[in-house]
């Protein structure tokens, strides 16, 4: 909603992403946004309706590991919400993780690096990391530059613990709680290519 109700108008990156995902049956390489922000405006304040948020230049995707292209279906979501689902009928069955391109993001609550590490170790213990083909990580909100680095280091450490040093991993992507956000059509086939450094949507979200 923050992206669609942007003061000053919807950013072109968001408009193009929504149009492609919902109306165009688009496939191709996901484009990184040239800018980002984690600034939130209080919609309860009438003055905020015209307050344009401050955007910063984006560093772009960070390719952490992987040497060979893989393809799988996009799945995942917000880590904290997924924690709520563990042990319930809504937690995905093991076959849902098989060959998946796992997309994970954290919320504005900014769980600590230690918490995220524990979440991921649980995924490893369940066999999720063994089954998944690739891992996409959204830019974490309300993390310092040091926390960004520590999180990336922790992710690679957990993957190594579960024998997945081969898994392509891309961080700092535009589908999390920061803005602007791209649209990921979960369930669609995507390729993660560390050679060309591209995440390519192979199937459209609509026909």
C-alpha positions as CSV (number, residue, x, y, z in Angstrom):
1,X,0.0,0.0,0.0
2,X,2.8,2.4,0.7
3,X,4.1,2.0,-2.8
4,X,0.7,2.3,-4.5
5,X,-0.2,5.3,-2.4
6,X,3.1,7.1,-2.8
7,X,3.0,10.8,-2.2
8,X,3.9,12.6,-5.4
9,X,2.8,9.6,-7.5
10,X,3.7,5.9,-8.0
11,X,7.4,5.5,-8.8
12,X,8.0,4.2,-12.3
13,X,9.7,1.1,-11.0
14,X,6.5,0.1,-9.1
15,X,4.2,1.0,-11.9
16,X,6.1,-1.1,-14.4
17,X,6.4,-4.0,-12.0
18,X,2.7,-4.1,-11.2
19,X,1.7,-3.7,-14.8
20,X,3.9,-6.5,-16.0
21,X,2.9,-8.9,-13.2
22,X,-0.9,-8.3,-13.4
23,X,-1.7,-7.2,-16.9
24,X,1.1,-8.1,-19.4
25,X,1.9,-11.8,-18.8
26,X,5.5,-10.6,-18.7
27,X,8.7,-12.8,-18.4
28,X,12.3,-11.7,-18.3
29,X,15.1,-10.7,-15.9
30,X,14.0,-8.9,-12.8
31,X,15.3,-5.3,-12.8
32,X,16.8,-3.8,-9.6
33,X,15.4,-0.5,-8.5
34,X,17.9,2.4,-8.8
35,X,16.8,3.8,-5.5
36,X,15.2,2.8,-2.2
37,X,13.9,4.0,1.1
38,X,12.7,2.7,4.5
39,X,11.1,5.9,5.5
40,X,7.5,5.6,6.6
41,X,5.0,8.4,6.8
42,X,2.1,8.5,9.2
43,X,-1.0,8.3,7.1
44,X,-3.0,9.5,10.2
45,X,-1.3,12.9,9.7
46,X,-3.1,14.9,7.0
47,X,0.2,16.7,6.3
48,X,1.9,13.4,5.3
49,X,-0.4,13.1,2.2
50,X,1.9,15.5,0.3
51,X,5.2,14.6,2.0
52,X,7.5,13.0,-0.5
53,X,9.8,10.3,1.0
54,X,13.6,10.6,0.7
55,X,15.1,7.9,-1.5
56,X,18.7,6.8,-1.5
57,X,20.8,5.3,-4.4
58,X,20.6,1.5,-4.4
59,X,23.7,-0.7,-4.2
60,X,21.8,-3.3,-6.2
61,X,21.7,-7.1,-5.8
62,X,24.6,-8.7,-3.9
63,X,25.5,-12.2,-5.2
64,X,26.8,-14.1,-2.3
65,X,27.6,-17.6,-3.7
66,X,26.8,-20.0,-6.5
67,X,28.4,-20.8,-9.8
68,X,25.8,-22.6,-11.9
69,X,22.3,-21.5,-13.0
70,X,19.3,-23.2,-11.3
71,X,15.6,-23.0,-11.9
72,X,12.6,-23.5,-9.5
73,X,9.3,-22.2,-8.4
74,X,9.2,-19.0,-6.4
75,X,8.0,-19.6,-2.8
76,X,8.6,-18.3,0.7
77,X,7.6,-15.0,2.3
78,X,8.1,-13.0,5.4
79,X,10.3,-14.9,7.9
80,X,8.4,-13.8,11.0
81,X,5.0,-14.8,9.4
82,X,6.4,-18.1,8.3
83,X,7.4,-18.7,11.9
84,X,3.8,-18.4,12.9
85,X,2.9,-21.2,10.4
86,X,5.4,-23.8,11.6
87,X,3.6,-26.8,13.1
88,X,0.2,-25.7,11.6
89,X,-1.7,-27.2,8.6
90,X,-0.7,-24.1,6.6
91,X,3.0,-24.9,6.7
92,X,4.1,-26.1,3.2
93,X,4.5,-29.8,2.8
94,X,8.0,-31.1,2.1
95,X,7.4,-31.5,-1.6
96,X,6.6,-27.8,-1.9
97,X,10.2,-27.0,-1.0
98,X,11.7,-29.4,-3.6
99,X,13.6,-27.4,-6.2
100,X,12.1,-24.1,-4.9
101,X,13.6,-20.7,-5.3
102,X,13.2,-19.6,-1.7
103,X,12.4,-15.9,-1.3
104,X,12.7,-14.6,2.3
105,X,12.4,-11.2,3.8
106,X,12.2,-9.6,7.3
107,X,9.7,-7.1,8.6
108,X,10.0,-3.6,10.1
109,X,10.5,-5.3,13.5
110,X,14.1,-6.0,12.3
111,X,14.7,-9.5,13.9
112,X,18.3,-9.8,15.0
113,X,20.9,-11.6,13.0
114,X,20.9,-14.2,15.8
115,X,17.1,-14.7,15.4
116,X,17.4,-15.1,11.6
117,X,20.2,-17.5,12.0
118,X,18.0,-19.7,14.3
119,X,15.1,-19.5,11.9
120,X,17.4,-20.7,9.0
121,X,18.9,-23.5,11.1
122,X,15.3,-24.7,11.7
123,X,14.8,-24.7,7.9
124,X,18.0,-26.8,7.6
125,X,16.9,-29.3,10.2
126,X,13.5,-29.7,8.4
127,X,15.3,-30.4,5.1
128,X,14.1,-27.2,3.5
129,X,17.6,-26.0,2.7
130,X,18.5,-29.4,1.3
131,X,15.5,-29.4,-1.1
132,X,15.6,-25.8,-2.2
133,X,17.4,-24.8,-5.4
134,X,18.3,-21.1,-4.6
135,X,17.8,-18.4,-2.0
136,X,16.7,-14.9,-2.6
137,X,17.0,-12.4,0.3
138,X,15.2,-9.1,0.4
139,X,16.9,-5.9,1.6
140,X,16.4,-6.0,5.4
141,X,14.6,-3.0,6.9
142,X,16.1,-1.0,9.8
143,X,19.5,-2.8,9.7
144,X,22.8,-0.9,10.0
145,X,25.5,-1.5,7.3
146,X,27.2,-3.8,9.8
147,X,24.1,-5.8,10.4
148,X,23.7,-6.2,6.6
149,X,27.1,-7.7,6.4
150,X,26.6,-9.9,9.5
151,X,23.3,-11.2,8.2
152,X,24.9,-12.2,4.8
153,X,27.8,-13.9,6.7
154,X,25.3,-15.8,8.9
155,X,23.3,-17.0,5.9
156,X,26.4,-18.4,4.3
157,X,27.5,-20.0,7.5
158,X,24.1,-21.8,8.0
159,X,24.1,-23.0,4.4
160,X,27.6,-24.4,4.9
161,X,26.5,-26.2,8.0
162,X,23.9,-28.0,6.0
163,X,26.2,-28.8,3.0
164,X,24.7,-26.1,0.7
165,X,27.8,-24.1,-0.4
166,X,26.6,-24.8,-4.0
167,X,23.3,-23.0,-3.5
168,X,23.0,-19.7,-5.5
169,X,22.2,-16.9,-3.0
170,X,21.3,-13.3,-3.9
171,X,20.8,-10.6,-1.2
172,X,19.6,-7.0,-1.2
173,X,16.7,-7.6,-3.6
174,X,13.6,-5.3,-3.8
175,X,10.8,-7.4,-2.6
176,X,10.9,-6.8,1.2
177,X,9.7,-4.2,3.6
178,X,11.7,-1.4,2.0
179,X,10.4,0.6,-1.0
180,X,10.0,0.4,-3.9
181,X,9.0,-3.2,-4.2
182,X,9.0,-5.5,-7.2
183,X,6.3,-8.1,-7.7
184,X,7.2,-11.8,-7.3
185,X,4.5,-14.2,-8.7
186,X,4.8,-17.0,-6.2
187,X,4.4,-20.4,-7.8
188,X,5.9,-19.3,-11.1
189,X,9.1,-20.8,-12.5
190,X,12.3,-18.6,-12.2
191,X,16.0,-19.1,-13.0
192,X,18.7,-17.8,-10.7
193,X,21.9,-17.4,-12.8
194,X,25.1,-16.5,-10.9
195,X,27.0,-16.5,-14.2
196,X,24.9,-13.7,-15.8
197,X,24.0,-12.4,-12.4
198,X,20.3,-12.4,-13.3
199,X,17.1,-13.6,-11.7
200,X,14.8,-14.4,-14.6
201,X,11.1,-15.0,-14.5
202,X,10.4,-17.9,-16.9
203,X,6.6,-18.0,-16.5
204,X,4.2,-15.1,-16.2
205,X,2.0,-14.6,-13.2
206,X,-1.1,-14.3,-15.5
207,X,-1.9,-15.7,-18.9
